[in-house]
Amino acid sequence: MRYGVDFFGKPRYVEDTYRDDTLREISEITGGKFYYINEVEDVNAMIDEIFGSD
């Protein structure tokens, strides 16, 4: 998963060790909700949904 850039402008990556299906199952078991964010712009919409927008 891409995570910013380094000092030289090259992309930095972090290993994504969580599986979507496992996280979805945890949210179902606990009565929570699973959010998958693919674009940075989607974060604001997700936050508005969780906390409501005034």
Buried (B, 14 or more C-beta within 10 A) or exposed (E): EEEEEEEEEEEEEEEEEEEEEEBBEEEEEEEEEEBEEEEEEEEEEEEEEEEEEE
